[in-house]
Amino acid sequence: MSRSFYIKTMGCQMNEYDSDLMARSMIHEGFIRVSDPVEADVILINTCAVRAKPEQKAASFLGRMRVLKNRNPSLILCVTGCMAQKEGYGFIKRFPEIDLVVGPREINRITALLKRVRTGDKVVATDLNDVPSTPAPSPGYFSGKVSGFISVMEGCNNFCAYCIVPYVRGREVSRNPDEIVAEAKDLVADGIKEITLLGQNVIAYHWQDVNFVQLLRLVSEIKGVLRLRFTTSHPKDLSDEIIRCFGTINNLCPHLHLPFQAGSDNVLMRMKRGYTRDHYMNLVRKLRAVRPDMAITSDVMVGFPGESAQDFEMTLDLIGKVRFDGLFSFKYSDRPGTLAAKLPGKIPEDEKRRRLEILQGLQKQISLEKNVQMEGNRLEVLVEGKSRKGNQLTGRTGTNKVVNIDRNIARIGDIIKVTVKQACANCLCA
């Protein structure tokens, strides 16, 4: 079988984890990873389907890879991830050059599926009944890195009106905590110092009599885990017990990504989010009572069907009151098969664009003001790698602030204290 492979990853941190899982499986079977698709015998495109834009990016990249396939018919072209699950056989009908389509719950079988392709078959593997996978042994895979992900559960049971995730990731299934702890120890052995626990709704984790708080404590007690994070969390499942962990688990970073999506109860109800504006605001107050330095980031969309001008103003008002440290903001787009796709009251594209620009402008100003307040402060930074800004290194604080530092004062992997000299909306400079 051809032995070199290239992976293109699109989308969320879960996709990054899944790409690593596939890569580790392939390396374990003797494959060699390359950094240029031109050099690869197998090309894997790990896709995202949460919005229309990442689907468009995946289709564009796939179009470029078709050129390589046409030049080299023996090249194996594989599409994985949420878009693969959504499209299934339709992907091959649309792009006949594709040899293999693999959904998120089937990626643990990637090497076996590739063997089937080598016999001349076109293969589609999109069963959602498999349990989450455990990565193949791969000592040294994370050497040179300081942070890593562990998927602790897969899927979502919430069925928010706009969201395709339950349809492409399946229902919630948690992993055995013993497997998670073993994987964390493997990461530490490779030099990883910061671990992020992942799940579509990570705080819904539950394995027999082990809940998410107990899992957090198990991982936090592993020697060598200097920092611990988790993402993403649904506000309706954020309990007081979980919130208290930010005050009792010393290596749990004071940062939480807590999507609010909209600031209007009318919109939240149509979204089927399961909480109100006041409930979300109360969670923020509780988090900051436990950790006054708590950084809160979030997701928000504009232009959900039926969103009025007043609804949008309430979203802006919530942003102004909470003063998030950062926001992932985007325009609503119909996802096939979801309830929202059938709702009336679609917002025109130019109006969605206008609202997004206003919202992003507000958040940029808030981020800048909060960062400027950090000037002159001494902060602890985990140095992660080279900065895009010339001869500098970059790292993050416990609150997930990006800090650029002089490369002469630290090495990658160090945890150092620095003084913030200058701030901008997206980063700090020391």
N, C-alpha and C positions, 0 to 999 in steps of 0.2 A: 504494500500500500504506500502511496505517496506520504512523505513524512514531514513536510513543513506546513505551517499554518499561520494565518493572520486573522486577528479578531478586531472588528470595528464595533465599539460599544456606544450606544446612544441611550439617553434617558437617565434614570434615577440611580441611586447608590445600590439598589437591589440588582440592577442590571450589571453594575460593576462587579458585584459579588458573583453573579452568575457567570460572567465572562471569566473571572478567575477560576471558578469551579470547573468550567469546561477546559480551560487552559491546563489546569493541574491534572485533570483526567488524561488529557492528550499527551502531556509531557511524561506522565507515569507510564504510558503505553509506547513511549519512544519517539513521539513527535518532537519537532523543533519549532519554536516560535520565532517568527521573523517580523520585522518592523515595517516592511514594505510589501503591499499586496502583490506587486509584480513578481516577487520572489517566492510566493506561496503556491503550494500544491492544493491547499484547502483554504478557502476564504469563508469566515463566519461573520455574519452581520447580525448583531444582537440589538433588536429593535424595541421601540417604545410606541404605545398606542394611546397614551393618556389624553393627547390632544392632536389636532390635525397637523400642526407644524412639525413635530418630530416624525410623523408618518411621511410628510413630504420630503424631509431630509433623508429618510431611509430610502425612499423610492429614487431620489436623486443619486445617492451613493450607489445603490444597486444598479442603476443605469450605467454608471461608470465602470462597475465591475463586469457588466455584461460584455463590454468591449474586450476585456481580458479573456473572458470565457470564449468568445468567438475566435480570438487569436489562438487559444490553447484549449481545445475541446476536452482534454483530460483533466483540466482544472475542475475541482469540486466546489460548487457555489452553494452555500448553506445560509438560510435565514432562520434566526432563533428569536425568542422573546415574545413580548405581548402582541406585536403586530403579526407575528407568525401564527400565534394561537388564534387571533381574530380572523385571519384570512384563510388559513388552512390550505386546502387544495386550490383555492382561488388564486393563491400566490403563484403557483406553477402555471395556471392558465394565463395569468397576466404576464408572467415572466418565464417563458419556457426554458430559459437557460438555468433556472434554479434546479438543483439536484435534491436538496434536502430541506424540509421545513420542520422545525422543532419548537414545540411550546415550552413554557417555563418549567412545567413539571416533568418534562422528559429529558432535560439536559444532562442528567446523570448517565444517560445511555448514549452519549454522543459518539463514543468510539465504536460501539456496536452498530449504531446506525450508519456510520461512515463505511463500515465493512459491507453493509447491505448495498450502499450506493455503488461501491466498487464492482458489484456483480452486474451493474447496469440498471438497477431499479431507480425510479424516482420515489422518494420516501417522504411521507408526511406522518409525523408523530405528535399528536396533540391531546393525548389522554390527560385529564386533570385529576385523576384519582390517585396518582402516585404521591407518596409522602415526600417531604423535603429531603434533599440529598445531603450526604456528608462528603466533603471533598476527599479526593484520593491523596494518599501520603505524598508529600512533595517537599522534603526538607530543603531549605534554602530558597524557596520560591519568593519569599518576601524580603530576602536579604537586601539591605540598602534602603528599606522603607521604615518609617517609624509609626505609621498608623494603618489600621486594617479594619475590615468589616467582618461580622459574623451574622448570617441570617438565622434567626431563632424561630421564626414562624413564617408561614406563607399563606397568602390569600386574604380575603376580606368578606365579612358577613353583613356589611352595613347597607350596601345597595343605595348609596346616595344617588339622587336622580340623574346627575350629570356624568357619573363615573362608570367607566368600562372595566375597572380593575377586577370586580368579582367575576366577571365573565371570562377574563383572560388569565387570571391568576388562581381562580377557583375559590373554594371555601377555606376558612381558617383552619390550618393544621399546624401544630407546634412540634418542635423537635425535642428529643430526649435531652434533658439537661446535662446528663453525663457526656453526651456527644459534644455539646456546646462547650463545656468546661475543657474537654480534651482538645478541641479545636483552638480555644483561647490559649492553652498552654503551648500548643504548636506555634502559634503566632509569636508568643513571647520568646520562644526558643530561636525564632528567626530574627529577633531584634525589635519586634513591634512593641511600642510603649503605650500606645493609645488604641483602644478597641471601641468600635461603635456597634451596638446590637441593632439589627435591622428587622423590620417587618412592615407589611402594609399598614397594620395597626399593632405596633409592637407591644403595647401595653395590654393587649388582649391575650398575650401569651399565657398558656396554661397546659401543663403536662401532669396528668394524674393529680397528685396533691401539691405540686409545685406551681406557684403563681409567679407573676412577673417580678414582684418585689423580692421574693426568695431567689429567683434567678439572678437578679442584680447583685444581691449579696454574695452569691456563690462566685460570680465572675470577679467581683471587686476584691475578693480575698485571695485571688491568685497572685503569687509573688511575681513581680515584674510588670503588672498592669498598673501603670502610673496614672493613666487617665481613662475614664470610662464615660461613654455617651450612649444615647439610644435615640432612634428615630424610625418611623414617624408615629405620632400619637393622635388619637381621636379625642377631642375635648369631652365627649360624653363618657369616656372610660377613664379619665384622669382622676383617680381617687385621692383622698387625703393621705392615704398610706403611701402612695407613690410620691406625692408632693413632699412628704416628710423625709423621704430618702435624700433629697438635696441638702438636708441639714444634718444627716446622720452618716452618710457614706462619704468618707473623706476624699476618695479619688473620683467621685461622680462630678463631672464638670457642671458648673452653674450656667447651663445653657439648655433651652428646650425649644424644639421646633414644634409649634402647636397651631396647625392650620385653622383659620377662622372662616375663610371663604367669602363671607359677606357680613356687613354690619347691621342689616335690617332683618328683623324677625320674620317679616313677610317673605323675604327671599330665602332665609334659612329654612322656613317651613316648606316652601316649594322644592327646595333642594333635598328635603328629607334628611337634614343633618342631625336631628335628634337633640338639639340644645337651643337655647336662646342667647341673645346678645348679653343679657344680664348674667347668665350662667358663665359665659366665656370671660366677662370682665371680672367676675368673682374668682375664677381660677387664677387669673393674672395677679389679683391682690394676694391670694394665698401663696403663690409662688414667691412673690417679692417679700412677703412677711417671713418666709422661711430663709430666703437668701436675698438680702437687699441688693446684691450685685448681680442678680439673675438676669441673664440675657434671654430675650424671647424673640424668636423669628417665626415667620408664618407664611402661609399660602393664602392668596386672595384672587378671586376672579371678578371681572367686570362683564356686564352685558348678558347675565343669565336671563333666559326668557321671562319677560314681564317685569324686569328691573326698571323701576321708575326713576325719574330724576331725584326724587326724595329718598328712595332706597339707596341710590348711589351716594347721596350726601351723608347718609347715616354710616356708610362704609368709611367715608373720609373722616367722619367724626370719631369713629372708633379708633382709626389709625392715629388720629391726633391725641386721643386720650391715653391709649396704651403706649404710644411711642416705641414701636418695635425697633429692635436693633437691625433688622433686615427683613425684606419681603420678597418672596417669589410671586410675581404678579403676572397675570395673563388674561387674554380675552377668552370668553366662553366659545367653545366650538361643539357642534353636535357630535356625539359619539353614537354610532349605529347600535340599535338595540336597547339604548337607555331610555328611561322615562322622559327625560328632558328633551330628547330629540323629537318627541311628539307634542311637546307643549306649544301652545300659541304664544304670541307676543314676542317673536324673535326681534332682537335689537339690530338695526342696520350696522354694517361693518364699520362705516366711517364714524358712527357714534360710539361704538365699542373702542375704536382706536383713540378717539378724543378723550373718553373717560380714563383709559389706561394711561395716557400721557399725563393727565392731571394727577392721577393717583401716584404714579411713579415720581413725578416732580415733588409731591408732598413728602413721600418717603425718603427721597434723596436728601431733602433739606433736613429731615429729622435725623437721618443717619449721620450727616455731616455735623450737626449740632452735638449729637451724643459723642461722636469721635473727638471733636475739638475739646470737649470737656476732659478727655483723657490726656491731653497734652501736659507734660510735666510729671505724670504719674509713673510709678515704678510697676511694671507688669511682668508676670512670669510667662515665658514663651517656650513652647516646644518647637525646636527648629526642625522643619520638615524637608527642606530642599532648596534648590536654587530659585531665586526670584526672577521674574521676567524683566525686572528693572536692573539691567547691567550687572555689575559685580557685587550683587547682594545675595543674601539668603532670605528665606521667608519662613514664617512659622505662624502658629496660632496661640492665642491665649485660651484659658479655660472657658471664657465666654465666647469663643469662636471668632474673635477678631483677628484678621490677618495683619501681621506685623512684618515689615521689611527691615532687615538689620544688616550692618556691616559684616561682610563675610570673614573678616579678620578676628572677630570677637567670639566666634562660636563654630561648632561643627554640627553637621546634620545629626540629629538624635539627641543633642544636648537640651536640657531644660535650664534656661538662664533667666535672670532678671535684667530688664532693660528699662531705660527711661524714654518715654514717648516724646519726640522732638516736634513732630508735625503730623497733622491728621488731614485726611480727605474723606469723602463719603464712603469709599470702599475699603480703605486700609489705613494703617498707622505706620509711621516711620520712626525708627529709633536710632 
